[in-house]
Amino acid sequence: MPCMIRFMLTRLATGFTVGCAVGFFVWQNWQNGFAVTGTVEKYLAQALFIYLFASTISMGYLATALLLEE
């Protein structure tokens, strides 16, 4: 695998993992004030919320790594 593709995939995966952890942490601490009725809707909302954090942080992590790479 070329070095650039490996670089991008590892940075995206690392950022996505960090974003999932942050999104899950924020959801668990904020969940008390956010009432969603039903189980399917709650899990869907949680998954979309965590994906929001994960995708944003992964792209930011990749952009920062590309900026700082020499």
VENPEUR-V499781 format. One record per helix or strand of 3 or more residues. SS is the DSSP state (h for helix, s for strand). FROM is the first residue (numbers start at 0). TO is the last residue. If there is no record, write none. Layout:
SS&FROM&TO / SS&FROM&TO
This chain:
h&2&32 / h&38&67
